[in-house]
């Protein structure tokens, strides 16, 4: 500020300025007076006024041009808040200065997503009941059709579901109801909370035994996890010495297995209901939490439902951490075609590595040439 005042004094002393040009710029979205529309951030207006004239004229010109209320916005030059009575001479303005414009009151944060999800959870103004996985969900046809192409075709065609107050959708996967609720959460809020608080329920293997025949798709992976749990307990020795701690550990593994299965289910449902952004979100979540123990199970799920990118990622994880995975029970539970493909990939890697380290033949080794000795004799 002292430097600015010194420059202003020097300019005022060197020349008798009669007018000055400067700019007015909106540094954030400005609310229009009596309207829901806004002046966009970065809006710029160039003005020219007398050196000793109050800045009120420039401020009122900007507000009139963009239909703003001068009482709802504030003008700043650097960190200094300008008054209507200030003049360019009083604040030592230069022709290169830009006065920034802000809202006096900050815009409140949006509650759109929270309001939409609250409307769904409370069941307000619903017009359709969807039965999925043994549970019922009350929703709004307009919201579902606007956000999901499959629902748009379902409600906008000549199918019987268009005018039905209750519809039943096929579910052939365990814990599908929880994943479907996450799908509805994405439709209503455009986001999905992390799977850190799944509802407490039966373990995956018990759920599989009580589900219908279509749930057999996830049986090998679940059996692998169930077989790995007792082995880990015996290795730790905690189950014999501290039964409660062993049961807690098994419960945690079951909940983690359910959470992974929920993410895979949501990935598959997102592909079925034509939601590519949600599908990509699930893919990134699975890649982030993918470990050596989870890779065989997720590989099987992605192979069943055709998730090519995630399938290749699982193969790469298994190959990179083969010393931890190949001796486990999870790989033994994989179908024959996946085991065969895994063996082919290992064979290709071994073949490439052997070709790179192939020793050269003796014929290819160049021996140093012997120098021919020349004897010079004196001619005399």
N, C-alpha and C positions, 0 to 999 in steps of 0.2 A: 504493500500500500504506500509506503514511503517512496519507493522508486517510482510508482505511478504518479504520485503527487509532484515529485521532482520533475518528471518528464512533462507533466501538464504545465507546470510553471514555466519551464524552458520554452515550450511551444507557445505559450501565451505571451512570453516576453519577446520571442523572436519575430512573431508575426501577429498582426491584428486579425484573428479569425472571425469571420462573420457567420459562418455556417459549418456544420460538421455532418458527415455521413457515417452511419453505423447500421448494424443489423440486429434484428429481433428473432430469436429462435426458440421454438418449443422443445424443451429437453425431455418431455414425457407427454403422453397422450393427455390432452386437455379436454375437460368436459364442456360441451356446448350448453349455453344457458337455455333451459327449458326444453332440452332435447336429449335423447339417449345416444346420439352420434357424438363423435369426438374429433378434435383436431389432432392429426397424427403427429407422433414424435418426429422431430426434424424439420417441421414446417418453418420456413425462413421468410422474413420480410425485410427489405432494405428501405431505410428511411433517411431523410435529410431534413435538418432543422437548424434553427438559429443556435449559436453558441451559448447564449445566456437565457434561452427560452426554457421553461420548465418541461420536464420529460412527460408530463401529463398528456401533452398533445400526441406524442408518439405512442404512448400506451393506449390512449383512447382510440387512436386510428387502428391499431392492431386488433383491439377488442371489437370494434365496429366491423372491421373487414371479415372477421371470422365468427361473429355473433357470440362473443364471450362476455362474461360479466367480470369487470375489473376487480370486483370485491372478492372473487373466488380464486384469483390467481395472484402470483407474486413474481416480481421482477428482480433479478440479481445480476450484478456485475462482478464476476469472480465470486468471492464469499460475502460480498456486501449486498444487503437488501436495499433496493432503491425505493425512494418515496416519490409520490406524485409531484411534490414541490421541488425535487432535485433538478438541477440543470446539468448539461454536459460540462460546463465550466466548474461547477461545484464539486463534481466527482472526478474531475481531471480525466475526461474521456479522450480517447484517440480515435482516429478514423477507422482503425482496424479492429475496434472492440465489437463484441457481440454480447447483447444482453440476453441472458437465458430466462426462460419463462417456465414456472412450475405451478402445479396446483397447490393452493394453500392447505387443503385437506387431502391427504393421501387417499387414493382409491381403495375401497375395501376389497379384501381378497374374495375371490369368487367361491361360491358355495354350490355351484351347479352340480358337480359330481356327488357331493354329500346329499343334496336335496333329492336327486334322482334315485340314489341308492336307498335313502330313507323312505321314499314313496314306494319302492318295491318291497322293502322289508315289512313295512306296515300294511301293505296290501291295499293302498288307497287307489280308487278309481280303476281297478283292474277289470278286464273284460274277457280274460281267457285263463283257464287252468291247465297247466301242462303236467302230465304224469310222466316221470322219467326215473328209472331205477327204483321203483317202489315208493317214491316221494312225489308230492304235489307242489307245484310252484305257480303262484298267482302272478300274472304279468300283464303287460299292455301290448296289444297287437301292433299299434302304431309304432311304438319304440322298437319292438323286435323286427318289424318289417323295414324300418328305416335304417337299422344298423346291420342287418344280416340278410344276405341275398337268399339264403335258403328259406328263411321265414317269409321273406317278401313273395317268393314263388308259392309258398304254402298257403298264405292268406290272401294272395291276390289272384289266384287261379280259380278254376271251377271245382277244385277238390272240396270234399265235404268239410274239411277243417276250416274253410273260410268263414263259415257262419256258426261253427260249433263253439260252444262255451267251454268245452273240456276236450282235450286231445291227449292221446297217448303216443309217446315216441318210443321206438325200440331202443333198448339198452342191453348190449351183450358183453359188458365188461364189469368186473367187480369195482365197487366204490364209484360207480358211474354217477350217482346222484350228487356226490360232493363235487366232482369235476364239472358237472352241468351247472351247479350253482355258481362256480367260478366263471363259467362261460357267461352266465347272466350278469354277473358282477362286471365283467368286461363290457358287455353290451350297454349297460346302464351308466358306467363311470369311465369307460375307456382306459381302465387300468385294472390290475390284478394284484392283490396283496400277496406277499410271499407265503409259501406253504409252511409257515412256522407254527401255526395253531390248528392243525387238522383235528376234526372231532374224534374223541376217543371211541374206538370201536373194536371189533374183533380183529385179531391178526389176519394177515393176508391169506395164509393157508386155510384158516377156518372159514373165512369169507368165501374162498374159492369152493370149498366143499359144500356150502349152502347155496351157491349161485346156480344158474341154469347151465345147460351144456355149452352155451356160447362162451362162457367164462374160461374154457379150457385153454384159451390163447395165452394166458399169463401163467399157466400152471407150472411149466418147467422153471421159470425164473423164481417163482415163489417157493417151490420145493428146494431150490438151491439155497435160498436165503434161510429157510427153515432148517436145512441140514447143516449150514455153516454156524448157526447160533449155538447148538450144543457143543460143537467142537471148540468154539471159542471159550465157552464156559469151562470145559475140562482143562483147556490149556492154562487159563488164568487160575484155576483152583478155587475160585471164589464161590462157586455154587456149593461145594462141600463144606467150606468153612463158614461162609456167610450166606445163607439161603436168600435172605431179603435183598442183599446187594445183587446176587445173581438174577433174581426175578426182576429187579429194577433194570438191570442191564438188558435183559431179554425184552422187556417192555419198551425200552428206548429203541432197540433195534427194530422191533415190530412197527413202532410209530414212524421211524425213519423209512422203513420199507413202504409203508402206506403213503408217506409223503412223496416218495419217488414215483410210486404207481399213480398217484393223483396227477403229478406233472405230466407223465406219459399219457394218461387218459385225456387230460386237457389238450395236449398236443394233437392227439388223434381226433378229438371232437372239433377242435378248431379247423382241422383240415376237412372234416366232414361237413361243417357248416360254413365253409368258404370264408374264413377269417384269417387272411395271411399275416396280418400284423400280430395277432395273438399267437399264431403258430410260431412266428419268429421269436417272440418273447419267451415262449416255453422252450424253444430250442436253445436260446442263450442261457436260460436258467439251468437246463440240464447239463450243458457244457461246463458251466461254472462249477457245478457240484459233482461232476462226474469223477469217480475214483476207480481204483483197480477192482474193488469189491463190487461196485455197482455196474461196471461196464458190461459183463455178460448178460445181466438181466435187461438192461436198457437196450443192448444190441438185439436181443430177441424181440422185445416190444417194437423197436423201430423196423425190424425185418417184417414183422407181421403186418404193420400198418403202412409200410412203404415210405418211411422217412429216410430218404436217401442220404442227405447231408449229415444227419445225426448218426446214421448207420456207419458211414465212412469214418466219422470221428471216433466212434466206439471201437472200430477195428484198429485205428491208429493207437488208441490208448492201450488196448490189449497187447499189441505188438511191442510198444515201448516198455510196458511193465510186464512182460511175459514171465519173468522170474517169479512174480508174485501171484500171477493169475493161473498159469497153466497147471500148476500142481493142486489147485483148489477144486472143490466140488462144483463150483458154479459153471465152469467150462464143460464139465462132464454132463450137465443137464441140458446143454444146448442141442438143438436138432442136428441130424447128421449133415445136412447140407451146409449149415454154418460152420461146423467143425471141419468139413472138407474144404470150404473156402478159406478158412483160417490156415489150414495146412498148406494150401497152394500159395498163399501170401508169404508164409514163412519160407517156402521152397524158393520163391522168386527172390526174396531178400538174400537167402544163402547163395543162390546162383550168382547174383550180382556181386556180392562180396568176394566170392571165390574168383570171379573173372577179374576183379580189380587187383587181387593179390597174386595172380598167376606168375610164377617165376619164369624168367626168360630162359630160352634154350641155350645150350652151349654154343651153338652155331651163331646165335645173335650176339654173343659176347665178342667184342673187338679186342684182339690182342695188340699190344703195342708193336709197331713195326721195328725191325732191327735196322740200325743204321749201317750202311755199307762203308767199310773202311777203305779209304783211298790212300795209297802210298806214293809219295812224290820222290823222284830221284833226281839227282843233280846231273844235268845233261853234259856238264863239263867233265 
